[in-house]
Amino acid sequence: MLPRRPLAWPAWLLRGAPGAAGSWGRPVGPLARRGCCSAPGTPEVPLTRERYPVRRLPFSTVSKQDLAAFERIVPGGVVTDPEALQAPNVDWLRTLRGCSKVLLRPRTSEEVSHILRHCHERNLAVNPQGGNTGMVGGSVPVFDEIILSTARMNRVLSFHSVSGILVCQAGCVLEELSRYVEERDFIMPLDLGAKGSCHIGGNVATNAGGLRFLRYGSLHGTVLGLEVVLADGTVLDCLTSLRKDNTGYDLKQLFIGSEGTLGIITTVSILCPPKPRAVNVAFLVTCVPPACGPGSPRPARLPHPALRTPGCPGFAEVLQTFSTCKGMLGEILSAFEFMDAVCMQLVGRHLHLASPVQESPFYVLIETSGSNAGHDAEKLGHFLEHALGSGLVTDGTMATDQRKVKMLWALRERITEALSRDGYVYKYDLSLPVERLYDIVTDLRARLGPHAKHVVGYGHLGAGDTDWKTVWTLPGDGNLHLNVTAEAFSPSLLAALEPHVYEWTAGQQGSVSAEHGVGFRKRDVLGYSKPPGALQLMQQLKALLDPKGILNPYKTLPSQA
């Protein structure tokens, strides 16, 4: 047996991320991760009903008798103080504001059931709310709907140390669940920038994607069972912990991604994968054709024809890096993120996070995770040597210890926070063929010109079948987070963006919502991604499960004349 050859790591890869004493050392608490920007002096958010053409449906209004009934159901869990209601009435982006006068904080599924039974009888509209970290206005009232918060439903009910099956209430915060299962050598199958605030019930209700989607897939696969309370108070117990159950319709799938419009998720059973024994993160600069002049290393070969994007200099190299990366790293590749130069500039300007690499039009973050540190290091080393030798990568840094790994991830995870500090943000979450993924960013920069402050693009590269003979990943779909910032909300800028962005996306057979959901903002653009027959069936399901329409009205489904 031949002795294993030690890896000759390139010197630039051994540069560590800045230490705790540097600008990366600032703590990141839950509010920072959420990008909380409600500092003193922040302008009041206009009421949604005044900014958008929406009409209140004929629901009842809350009476003193209703408040007394709620107090009997959830003693001490009825909030009517106007000051305490300010935050739950406003969305995370501070662009939507309802005028709810009541917030209920149940602790159990039974209490949720009694609340909904009363609201159903009285025709009172209900707005379910978890951590209120959504991007599409699905978690805040539009008018005076009762806010039903799951914040006090935060108990872990069981965890199986062999199978990794976690059963917990819907109000458990994702980051706290992550700590809980990591102490038991497992991890949560999803990870989000808002993990310090978001609730697992809200994650499931919106079918959140996140940073581990490439490795572990969507919640449609990892959620094993749900307990859901229907509009009339009926408790639907589909809380199985079986991975194989072929008995009839898989009803839980109806509620994953339904955004609280069909029922309120109260308990979740989810499959957690084993905790990787080795995690490596590399933050890289891809070679840009104009920079590869005489004397500079050049890519060994041109990008695959399907991956060439002549309108976006440099992005073809991002795609080629992904293709090579997936082919060479295979099963240990757990994340592949990209961000453009403007993202890095804003993270530095607003959050004071220093770039560990040279300036570039594009940056990529690659994470590997596996069970054998030596095996993973060898595979990653071979990939990096190949990428450097071919000129595909020109600069980078790598981290293996947890502190530095978190520092590198902060550059990606906190982009949303940096954008929120740059001004009013128009946000789009698109799923597109990878070869056209960045084209819309350059299109909008030309279209909007000086009317926009910044137009940025970042996101995840994902699905696609690998041709192992040529080490190319054939095009699948990618998730682009397209963001446009301006000094303030502008109707003319919005008119330039919509419906143009949705029409462009539909023209590429993409989706107008890759992972953020539909909520209030996108309910009337579903037709760009779903055919009329599918929309009609959705309306029929809503009418069947919530005939009075009291659950999260004005959300998810197109408005009806």
N, C-alpha and C positions, 0 to 999 in steps of 0.2 A: 504494500500500500504506500503510495507516494505521500510524503509529508505535505501538509497544507502550506501554501505559499502565503506569507504575510502580505496584507494589503498595503500598497504604497499610496496612501491618501494624498491627494493634492494639497499643497500647503495652504491654499486659500480656504479649503474646507475645514481646516483645523482652527480657523478664527472663530472664537466663541461669540455668542451674542453679548451685548453690553451687560455689565454686571449690575448688581443691585444699587450700586452707587451712581450709576448712569441714569439717563433719562427714562430707561425702561423700568426702573425700579419702583415707580409709583404704584401704590396698591390699586387694585381694580375691584371695587365693591359691587354689589348688585345694582345700585342706582347708576354707577358709572357704566356698567355693561349695558344697561338699558338706554343709556344716553339721555338720562333725565335732564331736561333743560328748562324746568319750571322755576328758574331762579327769580329772586325778587326783581321786579321791574319788567318781567316778560309780558308782552302784550297779551290781553285776554283773547282766547280763541273764540272766533265767531260761532254762533249757534249753527248747527248743521242745517236746520230747517230754513235758515236765512241765506245760507251760501248755496244750497243745492235745491233744485226743483222737486221737492218731495212733499207729499200730502199725508197728514196723519190719518190712519185708518180708524174706524169707529169703535175703538176700545173704550172700556170704562175708565174712570179715574179713581185713584185710591181715596177711600173715605176713612173717617175715624174708626168706623166699625172694622174695616179691613186691617187697619193698623193694630187694633186690639186683637183680632184673630191671629195676625202674624206674631204678636208678642206671646200669645199662648203657645204657638207652634215652636218658636225659637226664642225662649226667654233670654233677654239680654243680647239678642242677635238682630235687632231692628235698629237701623241707623237712619235718622231723619235730620241730623244736624247739617245745615247747608254748607258749612265749611268742610266737614268731613266728606261731603258728597262731591266736592269740586274735582278731586283727582279721578275718581272712578267714572265721572261723566266725560272725561277728555281722553282721547286716544293717545298712544305713545308718541306719534308724530306731532301732536298738538295742532291738528288741522280739523278735527271733528269734535263737536261738543253737544251732548244731549242735555236734557233738563230734568233728569229723574230726581224725585224727591224722597225715594225710599231705596235703601239697600238692605238686603237680607243676608245673614251669614249663618247658614245651617251647618251642623256638624255631621249629620248622618243622612243616608239615603232615605230613611223614613221621614225625616223632617223635610227633605226636598219633595217627597211624594205628597205630604200634606199641603205644602205651599202650592204646588202645581194644581192639586185638586181644588183648592180654594180659588186660585186664579182662573182655572178653567170654568168653574161655576159662575164666577163674577165677570168673565170676559176681560181680564186684566192681562196686558202684555208683559212678557218677562224677557229680560236680557241677561243670559248667562255670562259670567265673567270669571276668568282665571287670573293670570298674572297681568293681564292688559298690556301685553307686549306685541300685539298683532300690528300688521302693516296696512291692513285694508279696511279698518273700521268695523270689524266684525264683533268686537268685544265691548263696544260702548253704545248706549242708547242713542236713538235718533231723535226721539221726542221724550216722553215721560215714562218710558217703560221701567218696570221694577227691575233693579239690578240684583241678580242672585249670584253672590260671590261664593266660590268654593274654597276660599282661603283657609277656613277652619276645618276643612275636610282633608287633613294632612297626615293621616296615619298610615304606616306600612302595616298591612294585615298579615302577610306571610312572605317568606322567601325560602325556596328549596335550594339547598346548597349543592345538590348534585345536578339537577336539571337547569338551574339558573332562572327559574320562573318566579317572578316578583308579582305580588298582588298588593295593590295599594289604592288609597282613595285618590280621587281626581285632583285634589288641591295640593298634592305633594309637589314641591318645587324641584325641577329637574336636577339642579346642581346638588341638592340635598340627597336625592335618590342616587345620584352618581357616587357620592361619598359613601352612602350606605352599602351599595353593592360592591364598590371597589375594596372596602374593608373585608369583603368576603370573596375576593379574587374574581369578581365579575365586573362588567361595565354595562352602562346603558347603551342600547343599540342606536341612540341618536344623541347628537351634541349640537347645541345652538349657541350663538353669541349671547342670546338673552337667557342663558341657563340659570343665572342667578335670580331670576324673577319669574320666568314662565312656569306654568303648571302642567303636569303630565296630562291632565284631562283636556286642557286647551291644546296641547300638542297633538293629541289623538283627534280631537274635534276638527282641527284644521289640517290633519295629515301632514304635519310639519316634516320637512326633509332634513336639511342641516348638513353638517360637515362629515358625517359618517355614512351618508347614503351610498357612496361608491362601494363600500365594503359590506354593509349590512342590509341595504335595501330600504324600502319604505315601511311605514307602520302597518300597512295592509298585510305585511308578511310577519312582522314581529309581535303584533298584538294578538294574543290568543283568545281573549274573552273580555267582555264588557258587561257591566251592570248599568242600565240606562233607565231613567225615569221619563215616561212619555208625558205628553201634554196634559192628559186627564189625570195624572198622578199614578198611573199604573207602573209598577216596577218590573222591568223586563230583565230577567236574570239569564244572561248568556255568558256568565263568568266562568267558563271552562278553562282548565289549564292543560287541555289536551292539544297536542300538535296535530294529531290525526283524528278528525271527526267528520265523517262524510254523511251525516244524518240531516238531510233536508237543506233548506236555504241557510247560507252563512249570514245570519242577520246582523252580526256585529259590523260587517263591512258597510252596511247602510249608514252607520253612524260615524265611521272614520272619514273625516273630511266633510261632514254635514254641517259643521260650524254651529251646532246647537239649534238648528232649525227643525230637526225631527225628534229630538229628545235630549235630555241633559245627562251627560256621562257622569256617573258618580264613583265608579270603581273600575280599575283597569288591571288586567292580567297580561303581563308582557314578558317575552323571552329575552333574557340578558345573555350575551355571549361571554365566554371566559375572558378574563383580563389578560391582555398580551403581556408576555414577560419582557419583551424588548420593543421599545418605541423609538424611532428615529425621525427627525424632521430636518429637511433640507430646504433652504430658502435660496432660490437660484435666479440668475439673470440669463435670459435666453439671448442668443446671438441675433442681432438685427442686420439684415442684408446690407444697408448702407454703411454700417460700422465695420463690415468684414472686407475692408479694402486690401490693397497690396500689403503683404507682410503680416496680415492678420489671419488667424486660423479660420478656415471656411468649413461649412458643413460638408461631410463626406459625400452627400448626395442631396438632390433637391427634394422638397416635400412631395409626398404622394399626391398625384394630380387631384384627387378628390379633396385634399386638404389645403390647396393653394387658395389664398384669399388676397388677390392683387389689390383690393381696395384698402387693406389694413396691413401696411408694412410691419412686419414683426410678429403678427398674430399667427401666421403660418408656422413660425418656429415654435410658438407655444403648443400648437397642435402636434407638431412633429415630436416635441419633447414628450407630450402625453402618450403618443403612439409608441415611442421607443420605451418609455417608462413602463407602460402597461405590459408591453411584450417581454421586457427583461425582468421586471419585479414580480409580475404575476400575482400570486395569492397573497403576498405580504403588503401590496399596495392598499392603503386604507383611505387616503385622501389625495386629491390633486386639485389645488385651488389656483386661480390666476387673478391678478389685479393689474390695472394699468397705472401709468406714471402719475396721473392726477390723484388717484386714490392714495398713493404713497405720500404725495405732497400734502394732502389734506390731513392725513394721520399725523404727519410731522408738525404741521402748522397749528392744528387745534388741540392735539393731545400730547405733543412734544415727544413722540416716539421716534427715535433715530433709526434711519435705514442702516442695516448692517452690510449693505452691498452698494456697488456703484450705481449711478443713475441709469435708467433703462426705460424704454416705452412699455415693457411688460415684465412682471415678476411672477414666478410660480412657487408655490409651497407644496412640497411633496412629503407625505407622511407614510411610513411603513410601520406595521405592527405584526408581531408574530410570537412564536413560542421558543425560538432558538436565537439568542443574540448573535452568536458567531455566524450562523447561516444567513441571518438577515443582513448583518454587516457586510458579509462577502457579496451578496447579491447587490446591495446598494452600492458598494464600492465598485463593482464591475460596471454598473450603470453609469455612475458618475465619471469613471475613467473614460468610458466610451463617449459620454456626452461632452466631456472636456476635450478629448482627443479629436473628435470630429468637428469641434467648433460650435456645437449646438448650444453649449453653455459656456459663458465667458467669466462668470463670477458667482460666488455663492458662499453660504455659511451653513454649518450643520450643527445640530444639537441632539444629545442623547439623554442628558439628565433632565429631570422634570421641570426644574426652574427655567432653564434655557428654552426648553420645548414650549412652555407657556409664553415666554417672551416673544418667540417667533410667531406663535399663533395669534398673539395680540395684534400684530400688524394686519392680519386678515379679519379677525373677529370684531375689531373696534372701528372698522370703516364706517359702519352705519352711524355710530356715535359721532364720528368726525363730520360726517355729512350733515347731521342734525344741527351741528354748531356752525355750519357754513351758510345757513339761511333757510328759506322755505324749500322743501324737497318734494319733487315729483318723482315717485318711486314706481318702477315697473319690474316685475318678476317674471321673466319670459323663459320658455323652453323652446329651443331652436336647434336645427341641425348644426353640428359643430362647425362645419365649413362656412356657415354664415353667421356664426354666433356674435362676432364683434362688429359686423357690417352696420348694424343699426346705430351704433355709437358714432361712427364716423359720419353716417348719414345725418344724424341729428346735429352734430357739431356744425356741419355745413348749412343745414336748414335753419337753425336757430341763431347762429352767429352771435353777436353781442347781446342779444336779448336774454341769453342764459348766462349765469355766472360760471357754472361748470357742468360738463356732461361727462359722466364717468361710467365705466363698466368693469365689473368683477364677478366672480362666481365659481361654479364647479364644472368640471368636465366629467362625463359619466359614461352612460351605457354605450355599447358598441361591440361588435364581434371581432375578435382578433384573428388575423391571418398569420398563423405562427410560422409559415414558411418564409415570409418576407418581413416579419416583425412589424407589421402595420396594424393598427387598430382601425378597422373600417368605420366610417362615420356613423355615430349614433346621435344622441341628443345631449345638449349641454344646457346648463341653467345660467342665464345671464341676469345679474342684478343691474339694471339700467337706472341710473339716477341723474336727475337734472336739478341743479340748485339755482335759486334766484334770491334777490334781496327780500322779496315779499311775494305773496300770492298774486298772480296776474292772470285775469281771464283770457287775455290775448295769447299769453304763452301757453296756457292750457289748451286753447283752441288750435295752436300750432302743433301740439303734441298729440292730441286726441281728436279724431280717431286714427290719425296717421300711424302711431305706434302699433295699434291693434290691427289695422289693415295690412301693414307691412308684415307683422307676425303671421297673420292668416295666410298671406301670400307665400310664406315659407312652410306652410302646414305645421306651424308651431302652436304653442299654448300660451294664452294670455296670463296664466297663473301656473307657475311651475311648482311652488311650494308654499306660498304665503296664503293661499286660499282666495276666496271671492269677496266675502264680507259685504260692506255697503258700497265700496268704491267700484267694484268690478261686476256688480250684478247685472248691469245692462249691457255688458260686452261679452257675455257668455256665448252669444251667437257667433262670435268670431272663431270659437274653438269647438262648439257643439252643434250638431244638426238639429233642426226643429223637432224631429221625433224624440230625440233624447231630452230636450228641454220640456216637451209636453209630458213625458213620463216622470220627470222630476217633479213637475207641478202636481201630478196625480198622486205621487208618493207623499208629498207634503200634505195634500188634502186628506189623504187616508189617515196619516198618523197625527196630524194637527189640524182638524177640520175648522177650528176657529182662528187658526193662524196666530196664536198668541206667543209662540216660541221664536224669539229673535226675529221679529218682523223687519221688513225692509232690507233683509240681508240675503245673500247667496243666490236667490232666484230672481229672474228679471221682473221688474215692476210690471203690473198689469193695469191697463187703461180702465 
